[in-house]
Amino acid sequence: MSARTRERWFRRLWRLGTGRFSVLVVSVIVLTAIVAAFWTPFPPQRVDLADAWAPPGWPHLLGTDNTGRDILSLLMAGARTTLIVAVGAGVIATLVGLALAALGALTARWLRESIAVLVDILIAFPVLLIAMMISAVWGGSLWVVIWSVGIGFGVNIARVTRPELRRVLHSDFVLAGRASGLTPLQNLWRHLLPNVAPVFIVQLSWSMAVAVLAEAGLSYLGFGAPPTDPSWGVLLADLQRFITVHPLSVVWPGLAITFTVLGLNLLGDAMREATDPTLSARTPSARLHVPAVVS
């Protein structure tokens, strides 16, 4: 993708209201995770019983929990965990989904049908249920969440992307590329993947959003991150026991999870609309001018 194409694509993305909102939300999460790797207002696991349940204010901007830990510092450290899980699950889902979709679209008929049956079997099992089963056997950890969500949503990506690849496979430009001597992999990289990118991007953003929810949910249930690791799910599980006496403390991790998942979902939709010519053509700058009819 050339620099001019990237610039034009980003302008279309920024022109959308959902695009601006999602870019800002995801950028804040990423910057917070980067800053938390080097600095937080207080050490995330610093316990000071004398500061237990300090109200929001200086120096604890969001207050403290029952052990005196600074909630803002815990949220910043948890953003780093969330980013690792989302990116890790997204990368694995991408590799698994592209591999299964390519094999299911470009190989011999018997192999295509075998992969289709395998995908249909795997997709019948909910991702979170698989993650809980694996965590119960191997113990709760972030890597279990990353691999289970990545493989589970990779199967979803393969199922949605495979029909699109099969449709584009019979297009004139793909047949022309094959006639010009391009190998199946070259044809896949040059012609097939760019044409299924809008569908693939939406599925990828959903996989990252589900990874955030899965990590928070499994950590809340005790199957995800260990209690000593900073995690929004662990923080939510710790604070919900005191929701009747300190309800505001539970709001902060809940808002962090909500806005992160919402931002990732909206970013996928906005990127799809920005990369799909049939959708971006409906933006105001690309509308056709229809002259008025004078009677």
C-alpha atoms as an extended CHARMM CRD file, in Angstrom:
* protein
*
       295  EXT
         1         1  MET       CA              0.0000000000        0.0000000000        0.0000000000  PROA      1               0.0000000000
         2         2  SER       CA              1.4930000000        3.3090000000       -1.0920000000  PROA      2               0.0000000000
         3         3  ALA       CA              1.7670000000        6.3680000000        1.1380000000  PROA      3               0.0000000000
         4         4  ARG       CA             -0.9070000000        8.1730000000       -0.8700000000  PROA      4               0.0000000000
         5         5  THR       CA             -3.2900000000        5.2440000000       -0.5670000000  PROA      5               0.0000000000
         6         6  ARG       CA             -2.7360000000        5.0690000000        3.1970000000  PROA      6               0.0000000000
         7         7  GLU       CA             -3.3570000000        8.7900000000        3.5320000000  PROA      7               0.0000000000
         8         8  ARG       CA             -6.5470000000        8.6090000000        1.4770000000  PROA      8               0.0000000000
         9         9  TRP       CA             -7.7440000000        5.6140000000        3.4990000000  PROA      9               0.0000000000
        10        10  PHE       CA             -7.0890000000        7.3810000000        6.8150000000  PROA      10              0.0000000000
        11        11  ARG       CA             -8.9520000000       10.4700000000        5.6210000000  PROA      11              0.0000000000
        12        12  ARG       CA            -11.9950000000        8.3440000000        4.8140000000  PROA      12              0.0000000000
        13        13  LEU       CA            -11.7030000000        6.7030000000        8.2280000000  PROA      13              0.0000000000
        14        14  TRP       CA            -11.4010000000       10.0230000000       10.0560000000  PROA      14              0.0000000000
        15        15  ARG       CA            -14.3700000000       11.4680000000        8.1370000000  PROA      15              0.0000000000
        16        16  LEU       CA            -16.6330000000        8.9280000000        9.8220000000  PROA      16              0.0000000000
        17        17  GLY       CA            -17.9740000000        9.7560000000       13.2770000000  PROA      17              0.0000000000
        18        18  THR       CA            -17.4970000000        6.1900000000       14.4850000000  PROA      18              0.0000000000
        19        19  GLY       CA            -13.9980000000        6.2490000000       13.0130000000  PROA      19              0.0000000000
        20        20  ARG       CA            -12.9440000000        9.3210000000       15.0000000000  PROA      20              0.0000000000
        21        21  PHE       CA            -14.4470000000        8.0020000000       18.2250000000  PROA      21              0.0000000000
        22        22  SER       CA            -12.9550000000        4.5260000000       17.9060000000  PROA      22              0.0000000000
        23        23  VAL       CA             -9.5030000000        5.8030000000       16.9140000000  PROA      23              0.0000000000
        24        24  LEU       CA             -9.4340000000        8.1180000000       19.9280000000  PROA      24              0.0000000000
        25        25  VAL       CA            -10.5890000000        5.3890000000       22.3360000000  PROA      25              0.0000000000
        26        26  VAL       CA             -8.1300000000        2.7740000000       21.0570000000  PROA      26              0.0000000000
        27        27  SER       CA             -5.3190000000        5.3650000000       20.9880000000  PROA      27              0.0000000000
        28        28  VAL       CA             -5.9510000000        6.2430000000       24.6410000000  PROA      28              0.0000000000
        29        29  ILE       CA             -5.8480000000        2.5540000000       25.6250000000  PROA      29              0.0000000000
        30        30  VAL       CA             -2.6150000000        1.9660000000       23.6810000000  PROA      30              0.0000000000
        31        31  LEU       CA             -0.9190000000        5.0850000000       25.0800000000  PROA      31              0.0000000000
        32        32  THR       CA             -2.0150000000        4.1810000000       28.6070000000  PROA      32              0.0000000000
        33        33  ALA       CA             -0.5700000000        0.6880000000       28.2250000000  PROA      33              0.0000000000
        34        34  ILE       CA              2.7180000000        2.0810000000       26.9170000000  PROA      34              0.0000000000
        35        35  VAL       CA              2.9970000000        4.6510000000       29.7150000000  PROA      35              0.0000000000
        36        36  ALA       CA              2.1030000000        2.0300000000       32.3380000000  PROA      36              0.0000000000
        37        37  ALA       CA              5.0820000000       -0.0650000000       31.2410000000  PROA      37              0.0000000000
        38        38  PHE       CA              7.3700000000        2.7080000000       32.5570000000  PROA      38              0.0000000000
        39        39  TRP       CA              5.3390000000        4.7610000000       35.0280000000  PROA      39              0.0000000000
        40        40  THR       CA              2.2160000000        4.6500000000       37.1810000000  PROA      40              0.0000000000
        41        41  PRO       CA              1.2120000000        7.1420000000       39.9320000000  PROA      41              0.0000000000
        42        42  PHE       CA              1.8100000000        4.4290000000       42.5420000000  PROA      42              0.0000000000
        43        43  PRO       CA              3.1280000000        0.8570000000       42.3460000000  PROA      43              0.0000000000
        44        44  PRO       CA              0.0490000000       -1.1530000000       41.2620000000  PROA      44              0.0000000000
        45        45  GLN       CA              0.3870000000       -3.7490000000       44.0170000000  PROA      45              0.0000000000
        46        46  ARG       CA              1.4180000000       -1.2980000000       46.7530000000  PROA      46              0.0000000000
        47        47  VAL       CA             -0.6350000000       -2.0800000000       49.8640000000  PROA      47              0.0000000000
        48        48  ASP       CA             -1.2370000000        0.6660000000       52.4400000000  PROA      48              0.0000000000
        49        49  LEU       CA             -4.0650000000       -0.1550000000       54.8420000000  PROA      49              0.0000000000
        50        50  ALA       CA             -3.9380000000        3.3910000000       56.2010000000  PROA      50              0.0000000000
        51        51  ASP       CA             -5.1830000000        4.6140000000       52.7920000000  PROA      51              0.0000000000
        52        52  ALA       CA             -7.9570000000        2.0110000000       52.4310000000  PROA      52              0.0000000000
        53        53  TRP       CA            -11.0380000000        3.3670000000       50.6190000000  PROA      53              0.0000000000
        54        54  ALA       CA             -9.5740000000        6.8230000000       50.1310000000  PROA      54              0.0000000000
        55        55  PRO       CA            -12.0990000000        8.8970000000       48.1420000000  PROA      55              0.0000000000
        56        56  PRO       CA            -11.2340000000       10.2250000000       44.6780000000  PROA      56              0.0000000000
        57        57  GLY       CA             -8.9770000000       13.2220000000       44.9710000000  PROA      57              0.0000000000
        58        58  TRP       CA             -5.3280000000       14.0800000000       45.3440000000  PROA      58              0.0000000000
        59        59  PRO       CA             -3.1020000000       12.0520000000       45.2500000000  PROA      59              0.0000000000
        60        60  HSD       CA             -5.4500000000        9.1300000000       44.4870000000  PROA      60              0.0000000000
        61        61  LEU       CA             -7.4440000000       10.5280000000       41.5680000000  PROA      61              0.0000000000
        62        62  LEU       CA             -9.8390000000        7.5540000000       41.3980000000  PROA      62              0.0000000000
        63        63  GLY       CA             -9.5630000000        6.5340000000       45.0380000000  PROA      63              0.0000000000
        64        64  THR       CA             -8.1960000000        3.3160000000       46.5350000000  PROA      64              0.0000000000
        65        65  ASP       CA             -9.4990000000       -0.1780000000       47.2450000000  PROA      65              0.0000000000
        66        66  ASN       CA             -9.8830000000       -2.0900000000       50.5090000000  PROA      66              0.0000000000
        67        67  THR       CA             -6.1030000000       -2.6310000000       50.7910000000  PROA      67              0.0000000000
        68        68  GLY       CA             -5.1170000000        0.9310000000       49.9230000000  PROA      68              0.0000000000
        69        69  ARG       CA             -4.0170000000        0.1940000000       46.3530000000  PROA      69              0.0000000000
        70        70  ASP       CA             -4.3800000000        3.0900000000       43.9400000000  PROA      70              0.0000000000
        71        71  ILE       CA             -7.2150000000        2.2730000000       41.4890000000  PROA      71              0.0000000000
        72        72  LEU       CA             -5.8260000000        4.4920000000       38.7140000000  PROA      72              0.0000000000
        73        73  SER       CA             -2.4830000000        2.6850000000       38.8550000000  PROA      73              0.0000000000
        74        74  LEU       CA             -4.2630000000       -0.6940000000       38.7470000000  PROA      74              0.0000000000
        75        75  LEU       CA             -6.2950000000        0.4210000000       35.7250000000  PROA      75              0.0000000000
        76        76  MET       CA             -3.1850000000        1.6340000000       33.8930000000  PROA      76              0.0000000000
        77        77  ALA       CA             -1.3600000000       -1.6340000000       34.5750000000  PROA      77              0.0000000000
        78        78  GLY       CA             -4.4690000000       -3.5780000000       33.5460000000  PROA      78              0.0000000000
        79        79  ALA       CA             -4.5250000000       -1.7360000000       30.2040000000  PROA      79              0.0000000000
        80        80  ARG       CA             -1.1550000000       -3.2880000000       29.4090000000  PROA      80              0.0000000000
        81        81  THR       CA             -2.5450000000       -6.7660000000       30.1320000000  PROA      81              0.0000000000
        82        82  THR       CA             -5.6100000000       -6.0230000000       28.0000000000  PROA      82              0.0000000000
        83        83  LEU       CA             -3.4760000000       -4.8400000000       25.0790000000  PROA      83              0.0000000000
        84        84  ILE       CA             -1.2800000000       -7.9470000000       25.2340000000  PROA      84              0.0000000000
        85        85  VAL       CA             -4.3150000000      -10.2340000000       25.2100000000  PROA      85              0.0000000000
        86        86  ALA       CA             -6.0840000000       -8.3540000000       22.3920000000  PROA      86              0.0000000000
        87        87  VAL       CA             -3.0320000000       -8.1880000000       20.1220000000  PROA      87              0.0000000000
        88        88  GLY       CA             -1.9450000000      -11.7580000000       20.8740000000  PROA      88              0.0000000000
        89        89  ALA       CA             -5.3900000000      -13.2100000000       20.2240000000  PROA      89              0.0000000000
        90        90  GLY       CA             -5.7310000000      -11.0710000000       17.0930000000  PROA      90              0.0000000000
        91        91  VAL       CA             -2.4340000000      -12.2970000000       15.6520000000  PROA      91              0.0000000000
        92        92  ILE       CA             -3.2770000000      -15.9550000000       16.3180000000  PROA      92              0.0000000000
        93        93  ALA       CA             -6.8060000000      -15.5270000000       14.9240000000  PROA      93              0.0000000000
        94        94  THR       CA             -5.3320000000      -13.9100000000       11.8020000000  PROA      94              0.0000000000
        95        95  LEU       CA             -2.8730000000      -16.7150000000       11.1670000000  PROA      95              0.0000000000
        96        96  VAL       CA             -5.3830000000      -19.4890000000       11.8610000000  PROA      96              0.0000000000
        97        97  GLY       CA             -8.1800000000      -17.8330000000        9.9000000000  PROA      97              0.0000000000
        98        98  LEU       CA             -6.0700000000      -17.0330000000        6.8360000000  PROA      98              0.0000000000
        99        99  ALA       CA             -4.5180000000      -20.5000000000        6.7830000000  PROA      99              0.0000000000
       100       100  LEU       CA             -7.8580000000      -22.3190000000        7.0050000000  PROA      100             0.0000000000
       101       101  ALA       CA             -9.5690000000      -19.9580000000        4.5510000000  PROA      101             0.0000000000
       102       102  ALA       CA             -6.7500000000      -20.2650000000        1.9930000000  PROA      102             0.0000000000
       103       103  LEU       CA             -6.6430000000      -24.0470000000        2.2970000000  PROA      103             0.0000000000
       104       104  GLY       CA            -10.4120000000      -24.1760000000        2.0520000000  PROA      104             0.0000000000
       105       105  ALA       CA            -10.4740000000      -22.0640000000       -1.1130000000  PROA      105             0.0000000000
       106       106  LEU       CA             -7.3430000000      -22.9190000000       -3.1010000000  PROA      106             0.0000000000
       107       107  THR       CA             -6.6960000000      -26.6270000000       -2.5290000000  PROA      107             0.0000000000
       108       108  ALA       CA             -8.1450000000      -29.8090000000       -3.9860000000  PROA      108             0.0000000000
       109       109  ARG       CA            -11.8340000000      -30.5420000000       -3.5610000000  PROA      109             0.0000000000
       110       110  TRP       CA            -11.4250000000      -33.3380000000       -1.0100000000  PROA      110             0.0000000000
       111       111  LEU       CA             -9.2410000000      -31.1490000000        1.1800000000  PROA      111             0.0000000000
       112       112  ARG       CA            -11.6220000000      -28.1900000000        0.8570000000  PROA      112             0.0000000000
       113       113  GLU       CA            -14.5560000000      -30.3040000000        1.9580000000  PROA      113             0.0000000000
       114       114  SER       CA            -12.5850000000      -31.8000000000        4.8570000000  PROA      114             0.0000000000
       115       115  ILE       CA            -11.6050000000      -28.3440000000        6.1030000000  PROA      115             0.0000000000
       116       116  ALA       CA            -15.2070000000      -27.1250000000        5.7740000000  PROA      116             0.0000000000
       117       117  VAL       CA            -16.4130000000      -30.0260000000        7.9390000000  PROA      117             0.0000000000
       118       118  LEU       CA            -13.6600000000      -29.3970000000       10.4850000000  PROA      118             0.0000000000
       119       119  VAL       CA            -14.5260000000      -25.6880000000       10.6790000000  PROA      119             0.0000000000
       120       120  ASP       CA            -18.2330000000      -26.4670000000       11.1330000000  PROA      120             0.0000000000
       121       121  ILE       CA            -17.3990000000      -28.8460000000       14.0050000000  PROA      121             0.0000000000
       122       122  LEU       CA            -15.0710000000      -26.4180000000       15.7660000000  PROA      122             0.0000000000
       123       123  ILE       CA            -17.3850000000      -23.4530000000       15.3880000000  PROA      123             0.0000000000
       124       124  ALA       CA            -20.1190000000      -25.2900000000       17.3010000000  PROA      124             0.0000000000
       125       125  PHE       CA            -18.1620000000      -24.8890000000       20.5540000000  PROA      125             0.0000000000
       126       126  PRO       CA            -18.3450000000      -21.4320000000       22.2040000000  PROA      126             0.0000000000
       127       127  VAL       CA            -14.9750000000      -19.7190000000       22.5510000000  PROA      127             0.0000000000
       128       128  LEU       CA            -15.4250000000      -18.8680000000       26.2280000000  PROA      128             0.0000000000
       129       129  LEU       CA            -16.4640000000      -22.4250000000       27.0790000000  PROA      129             0.0000000000
       130       130  ILE       CA            -13.3340000000      -23.7840000000       25.4000000000  PROA      130             0.0000000000
       131       131  ALA       CA            -11.1990000000      -21.2530000000       27.2760000000  PROA      131             0.0000000000
       132       132  MET       CA            -12.7480000000      -22.2630000000       30.6180000000  PROA      132             0.0000000000
       133       133  MET       CA            -12.2140000000      -25.9650000000       29.9000000000  PROA      133             0.0000000000
       134       134  ILE       CA             -8.5670000000      -25.4250000000       28.9310000000  PROA      134             0.0000000000
       135       135  SER       CA             -8.0040000000      -23.1700000000       31.9410000000  PROA      135             0.0000000000
       136       136  ALA       CA             -9.4850000000      -25.8000000000       34.2620000000  PROA      136             0.0000000000
       137       137  VAL       CA             -7.0300000000      -28.3900000000       32.9260000000  PROA      137             0.0000000000
       138       138  TRP       CA             -3.8740000000      -26.3320000000       32.4090000000  PROA      138             0.0000000000
       139       139  GLY       CA             -4.4450000000      -23.6430000000       35.0170000000  PROA      139             0.0000000000
       140       140  GLY       CA             -5.4560000000      -20.0390000000       34.5680000000  PROA      140             0.0000000000
       141       141  SER       CA             -3.0430000000      -17.8260000000       32.6610000000  PROA      141             0.0000000000
       142       142  LEU       CA             -3.0830000000      -15.1170000000       30.0240000000  PROA      142             0.0000000000
       143       143  TRP       CA             -1.5490000000      -17.4710000000       27.4670000000  PROA      143             0.0000000000
       144       144  VAL       CA             -4.4780000000      -19.8640000000       27.8190000000  PROA      144             0.0000000000
       145       145  VAL       CA             -6.8760000000      -16.9910000000       27.1140000000  PROA      145             0.0000000000
       146       146  ILE       CA             -4.8220000000      -15.7520000000       24.1680000000  PROA      146             0.0000000000
       147       147  TRP       CA             -4.5290000000      -19.1530000000       22.4800000000  PROA      147             0.0000000000
       148       148  SER       CA             -8.0940000000      -20.2990000000       23.1220000000  PROA      148             0.0000000000
       149       149  VAL       CA             -9.6750000000      -17.0540000000       21.9090000000  PROA      149             0.0000000000
       150       150  GLY       CA             -7.2260000000      -16.7600000000       19.0090000000  PROA      150             0.0000000000
       151       151  ILE       CA             -7.8950000000      -20.2920000000       17.7310000000  PROA      151             0.0000000000
       152       152  GLY       CA            -11.6340000000      -20.0450000000       18.4060000000  PROA      152             0.0000000000
       153       153  PHE       CA            -12.0730000000      -16.8050000000       16.4990000000  PROA      153             0.0000000000
       154       154  GLY       CA             -9.6070000000      -17.9050000000       13.8390000000  PROA      154             0.0000000000
       155       155  VAL       CA            -12.1520000000      -20.5880000000       12.9640000000  PROA      155             0.0000000000
       156       156  ASN       CA            -14.8650000000      -17.9070000000       12.7710000000  PROA      156             0.0000000000
       157       157  ILE       CA            -12.6810000000      -15.7790000000       10.5070000000  PROA      157             0.0000000000
       158       158  ALA       CA            -12.0290000000      -18.7810000000        8.2610000000  PROA      158             0.0000000000
       159       159  ARG       CA            -15.7260000000      -19.5810000000        7.9430000000  PROA      159             0.0000000000
       160       160  VAL       CA            -16.6560000000      -16.0090000000        6.9890000000  PROA      160             0.0000000000
       161       161  THR       CA            -13.6320000000      -15.3620000000        4.7570000000  PROA      161             0.0000000000
       162       162  ARG       CA            -13.6620000000      -18.6480000000        2.8230000000  PROA      162             0.0000000000
       163       163  PRO       CA            -16.8690000000      -17.9380000000        0.8140000000  PROA      163             0.0000000000
       164       164  GLU       CA            -15.5270000000      -14.4790000000       -0.0570000000  PROA      164             0.0000000000
       165       165  LEU       CA            -12.2780000000      -16.0010000000       -1.2870000000  PROA      165             0.0000000000
       166       166  ARG       CA            -14.1880000000      -18.5180000000       -3.3720000000  PROA      166             0.0000000000
       167       167  ARG       CA            -16.2700000000      -15.7220000000       -4.8840000000  PROA      167             0.0000000000
       168       168  VAL       CA            -13.2670000000      -13.5640000000       -5.7720000000  PROA      168             0.0000000000
       169       169  LEU       CA            -11.3590000000      -16.6230000000       -7.0150000000  PROA      169             0.0000000000
       170       170  HSD       CA            -13.4630000000      -16.7070000000      -10.1920000000  PROA      170             0.0000000000
       171       171  SER       CA            -13.1000000000      -12.9990000000      -10.9610000000  PROA      171             0.0000000000
       172       172  ASP       CA            -11.5460000000      -11.8770000000      -14.2390000000  PROA      172             0.0000000000
       173       173  PHE       CA             -8.5000000000      -10.2320000000      -12.6560000000  PROA      173             0.0000000000
       174       174  VAL       CA             -7.7100000000      -13.3800000000      -10.6620000000  PROA      174             0.0000000000
       175       175  LEU       CA             -7.9970000000      -15.5320000000      -13.7830000000  PROA      175             0.0000000000
       176       176  ALA       CA             -5.8000000000      -13.0470000000      -15.6460000000  PROA      176             0.0000000000
       177       177  GLY       CA             -3.1850000000      -13.2250000000      -12.9140000000  PROA      177             0.0000000000
       178       178  ARG       CA             -3.2470000000      -17.0010000000      -13.0440000000  PROA      178             0.0000000000
       179       179  ALA       CA             -2.8290000000      -16.8940000000      -16.8290000000  PROA      179             0.0000000000
       180       180  SER       CA              0.1240000000      -14.5170000000      -16.4900000000  PROA      180             0.0000000000
       181       181  GLY       CA              2.0090000000      -17.1150000000      -14.4510000000  PROA      181             0.0000000000
       182       182  LEU       CA              1.2980000000      -16.0600000000      -10.8640000000  PROA      182             0.0000000000
       183       183  THR       CA              1.5050000000      -18.8340000000       -8.3070000000  PROA      183             0.0000000000
       184       184  PRO       CA             -1.5030000000      -19.4820000000       -6.0300000000  PROA      184             0.0000000000
       185       185  LEU       CA              0.2860000000      -17.7480000000       -3.1360000000  PROA      185             0.0000000000
       186       186  GLN       CA              1.1010000000      -14.7010000000       -5.2950000000  PROA      186             0.0000000000
       187       187  ASN       CA             -2.4790000000      -14.5470000000       -6.4950000000  PROA      187             0.0000000000
       188       188  LEU       CA             -3.6720000000      -14.8400000000       -2.9010000000  PROA      188             0.0000000000
       189       189  TRP       CA             -1.4370000000      -11.9890000000       -1.7380000000  PROA      189             0.0000000000
       190       190  ARG       CA             -1.9770000000       -9.6240000000       -4.6880000000  PROA      190             0.0000000000
       191       191  HSD       CA             -5.6070000000      -10.1220000000       -5.6080000000  PROA      191             0.0000000000
       192       192  LEU       CA             -7.5810000000      -12.2500000000       -3.1690000000  PROA      192             0.0000000000
       193       193  LEU       CA             -6.6700000000      -10.8390000000        0.2390000000  PROA      193             0.0000000000
       194       194  PRO       CA             -7.1440000000       -7.1370000000       -0.6860000000  PROA      194             0.0000000000
       195       195  ASN       CA            -10.6600000000       -7.9190000000       -1.9220000000  PROA      195             0.0000000000
       196       196  VAL       CA            -11.7080000000       -9.7460000000        1.2580000000  PROA      196             0.0000000000
       197       197  ALA       CA             -9.9710000000       -7.2580000000        3.5710000000  PROA      197             0.0000000000
       198       198  PRO       CA            -13.1980000000       -5.4070000000        4.5870000000  PROA      198             0.0000000000
       199       199  VAL       CA            -14.8560000000       -8.6010000000        5.8410000000  PROA      199             0.0000000000
       200       200  PHE       CA            -11.6320000000       -9.8080000000        7.4180000000  PROA      200             0.0000000000
       201       201  ILE       CA            -11.0440000000       -6.5220000000        9.2790000000  PROA      201             0.0000000000
       202       202  VAL       CA            -14.4480000000       -6.6210000000       10.9370000000  PROA      202             0.0000000000
       203       203  GLN       CA            -13.9430000000      -10.2070000000       12.0860000000  PROA      203             0.0000000000
       204       204  LEU       CA            -10.4650000000       -9.3660000000       13.3780000000  PROA      204             0.0000000000
       205       205  SER       CA            -11.7410000000       -6.4230000000       15.4330000000  PROA      205             0.0000000000
       206       206  TRP       CA            -14.4600000000       -8.6510000000       16.8900000000  PROA      206             0.0000000000
       207       207  SER       CA            -11.8780000000      -11.2480000000       17.8590000000  PROA      207             0.0000000000
       208       208  MET       CA             -9.8390000000       -8.6220000000       19.6990000000  PROA      208             0.0000000000
       209       209  ALA       CA            -12.9450000000       -7.3010000000       21.4630000000  PROA      209             0.0000000000
       210       210  VAL       CA            -13.9770000000      -10.8240000000       22.4770000000  PROA      210             0.0000000000
       211       211  ALA       CA            -10.4280000000      -11.4220000000       23.7290000000  PROA      211             0.0000000000
       212       212  VAL       CA            -10.7660000000       -8.4060000000       26.0360000000  PROA      212             0.0000000000
       213       213  LEU       CA            -14.1200000000       -9.6640000000       27.3290000000  PROA      213             0.0000000000
       214       214  ALA       CA            -12.7930000000      -13.2160000000       27.6680000000  PROA      214             0.0000000000
       215       215  GLU       CA             -9.7770000000      -12.1120000000       29.6750000000  PROA      215             0.0000000000
       216       216  ALA       CA            -11.9000000000       -9.9450000000       31.9590000000  PROA      216             0.0000000000
       217       217  GLY       CA            -14.5700000000      -12.6330000000       32.3880000000  PROA      217             0.0000000000
       218       218  LEU       CA            -12.1590000000      -15.4970000000       32.9720000000  PROA      218             0.0000000000
       219       219  SER       CA            -10.0400000000      -13.4290000000       35.3620000000  PROA      219             0.0000000000
       220       220  TYR       CA            -13.2340000000      -12.4630000000       37.2010000000  PROA      220             0.0000000000
       221       221  LEU       CA            -14.0920000000      -16.1690000000       37.5760000000  PROA      221             0.0000000000
       222       222  GLY       CA            -10.5320000000      -17.0910000000       38.5480000000  PROA      222             0.0000000000
       223       223  PHE       CA             -9.6250000000      -18.8590000000       35.2890000000  PROA      223             0.0000000000
       224       224  GLY       CA             -7.6420000000      -16.0440000000       33.6550000000  PROA      224             0.0000000000
       225       225  ALA       CA             -4.8410000000      -13.8890000000       34.9970000000  PROA      225             0.0000000000
       226       226  PRO       CA             -3.4440000000      -14.8530000000       38.4190000000  PROA      226             0.0000000000
       227       227  PRO       CA             -4.5490000000      -12.5830000000       41.3050000000  PROA      227             0.0000000000
       228       228  THR       CA             -1.0520000000      -11.0970000000       41.5040000000  PROA      228             0.0000000000
       229       229  ASP       CA             -1.1430000000       -9.8620000000       37.8850000000  PROA      229             0.0000000000
       230       230  PRO       CA             -2.8130000000       -6.5230000000       37.1190000000  PROA      230             0.0000000000
       231       231  SER       CA             -6.0380000000       -7.1720000000       35.2370000000  PROA      231             0.0000000000
       232       232  TRP       CA             -9.3410000000       -5.3850000000       34.8950000000  PROA      232             0.0000000000
       233       233  GLY       CA            -11.1830000000       -8.6450000000       35.4800000000  PROA      233             0.0000000000
       234       234  VAL       CA             -9.2470000000       -9.3730000000       38.6820000000  PROA      234             0.0000000000
       235       235  LEU       CA             -9.8170000000       -5.7950000000       39.8760000000  PROA      235             0.0000000000
       236       236  LEU       CA            -13.5340000000       -6.0770000000       39.1260000000  PROA      236             0.0000000000
       237       237  ALA       CA            -13.7370000000       -9.3560000000       41.0580000000  PROA      237             0.0000000000
       238       238  ASP       CA            -11.9520000000       -7.7950000000       44.0430000000  PROA      238             0.0000000000
       239       239  LEU       CA            -14.1220000000       -4.6780000000       44.1390000000  PROA      239             0.0000000000
       240       240  GLN       CA            -17.5560000000       -6.2120000000       43.4570000000  PROA      240             0.0000000000
       241       241  ARG       CA            -17.5810000000       -7.6970000000       46.9640000000  PROA      241             0.0000000000
       242       242  PHE       CA            -17.8830000000       -4.1400000000       48.3030000000  PROA      242             0.0000000000
       243       243  ILE       CA            -20.3340000000       -2.8360000000       45.7010000000  PROA      243             0.0000000000
       244       244  THR       CA            -23.0150000000       -2.0860000000       48.2930000000  PROA      244             0.0000000000
       245       245  VAL       CA            -20.7630000000        0.1570000000       50.4080000000  PROA      245             0.0000000000
       246       246  HSD       CA            -18.3950000000        1.5250000000       47.7410000000  PROA      246             0.0000000000
       247       247  PRO       CA            -20.2800000000        1.3330000000       44.4260000000  PROA      247             0.0000000000
       248       248  LEU       CA            -18.1720000000        3.9650000000       42.6760000000  PROA      248             0.0000000000
       249       249  SER       CA            -15.0170000000        1.8440000000       42.8490000000  PROA      249             0.0000000000
       250       250  VAL       CA            -16.5930000000       -0.8390000000       40.6300000000  PROA      250             0.0000000000
       251       251  VAL       CA            -17.5210000000        1.7190000000       37.9750000000  PROA      251             0.0000000000
       252       252  TRP       CA            -13.9350000000        2.3970000000       36.8490000000  PROA      252             0.0000000000
       253       253  PRO       CA            -12.9120000000       -1.1080000000       35.6760000000  PROA      253             0.0000000000
       254       254  GLY       CA            -16.3930000000       -1.5960000000       34.2120000000  PROA      254             0.0000000000
       255       255  LEU       CA            -16.0750000000        1.5870000000       32.1520000000  PROA      255             0.0000000000
       256       256  ALA       CA            -12.5820000000        0.6290000000       31.0290000000  PROA      256             0.0000000000
       257       257  ILE       CA            -13.7800000000       -2.7540000000       29.7210000000  PROA      257             0.0000000000
       258       258  THR       CA            -16.8970000000       -1.2530000000       28.1130000000  PROA      258             0.0000000000
       259       259  PHE       CA            -15.1080000000        1.5220000000       26.2380000000  PROA      259             0.0000000000
       260       260  THR       CA            -12.3170000000       -0.7780000000       25.0800000000  PROA      260             0.0000000000
       261       261  VAL       CA            -14.7160000000       -3.3500000000       23.6320000000  PROA      261             0.0000000000
       262       262  LEU       CA            -16.9010000000       -0.6270000000       22.1120000000  PROA      262             0.0000000000
       263       263  GLY       CA            -13.8830000000        1.1080000000       20.5780000000  PROA      263             0.0000000000
       264       264  LEU       CA            -12.5620000000       -2.0820000000       18.9970000000  PROA      264             0.0000000000
       265       265  ASN       CA            -15.9560000000       -3.0050000000       17.5440000000  PROA      265             0.0000000000
       266       266  LEU       CA            -16.5730000000        0.4610000000       16.1190000000  PROA      266             0.0000000000
       267       267  LEU       CA            -13.0290000000        0.6090000000       14.7590000000  PROA      267             0.0000000000
       268       268  GLY       CA            -13.6190000000       -2.5690000000       12.7880000000  PROA      268             0.0000000000
       269       269  ASP       CA            -16.8760000000       -1.2340000000       11.3390000000  PROA      269             0.0000000000
       270       270  ALA       CA            -15.2860000000        2.1040000000       10.4490000000  PROA      270             0.0000000000
       271       271  MET       CA            -12.2460000000        0.4480000000        8.8450000000  PROA      271             0.0000000000
       272       272  ARG       CA            -14.5250000000       -1.7790000000        6.7960000000  PROA      272             0.0000000000
       273       273  GLU       CA            -16.4400000000        1.2380000000        5.5350000000  PROA      273             0.0000000000
       274       274  ALA       CA            -13.2090000000        3.0960000000        4.7910000000  PROA      274             0.0000000000
       275       275  THR       CA            -11.6200000000        0.2190000000        2.8620000000  PROA      275             0.0000000000
       276       276  ASP       CA            -14.7060000000       -0.9920000000        0.9920000000  PROA      276             0.0000000000
       277       277  PRO       CA            -15.2510000000        1.1980000000       -2.1110000000  PROA      277             0.0000000000
       278       278  THR       CA            -18.9510000000        0.3040000000       -2.2790000000  PROA      278             0.0000000000
       279       279  LEU       CA            -19.4730000000        1.5990000000        1.2560000000  PROA      279             0.0000000000
       280       280  SER       CA            -17.0860000000        4.5640000000        1.2300000000  PROA      280             0.0000000000
       281       281  ALA       CA            -18.7900000000        5.7820000000       -1.9340000000  PROA      281             0.0000000000
       282       282  ARG       CA            -21.7660000000        6.6980000000        0.2330000000  PROA      282             0.0000000000
       283       283  THR       CA            -19.7430000000        9.2970000000        2.1370000000  PROA      283             0.0000000000
       284       284  PRO       CA            -20.7510000000       12.9280000000        1.4800000000  PROA      284             0.0000000000
       285       285  SER       CA            -17.6000000000       13.7010000000       -0.5290000000  PROA      285             0.0000000000
       286       286  ALA       CA            -18.3440000000       10.9350000000       -3.0140000000  PROA      286             0.0000000000
       287       287  ARG       CA            -22.0420000000       11.4870000000       -3.5750000000  PROA      287             0.0000000000
       288       288  LEU       CA            -23.1170000000       12.0840000000       -7.1500000000  PROA      288             0.0000000000
       289       289  HSD       CA            -24.4200000000       15.5260000000       -7.9420000000  PROA      289             0.0000000000
       290       290  VAL       CA            -27.8830000000       15.2740000000       -9.4200000000  PROA      290             0.0000000000
       291       291  PRO       CA            -28.9260000000       18.4750000000      -11.2130000000  PROA      291             0.0000000000
       292       292  ALA       CA            -32.3350000000       19.8350000000      -10.3670000000  PROA      292             0.0000000000
       293       293  VAL       CA            -35.0640000000       19.4080000000      -12.9190000000  PROA      293             0.0000000000
       294       294  VAL       CA            -36.6240000000       22.6860000000      -13.8760000000  PROA      294             0.0000000000
       295       295  SER       CA            -40.2150000000       22.3420000000      -15.0030000000  PROA      295             0.0000000000
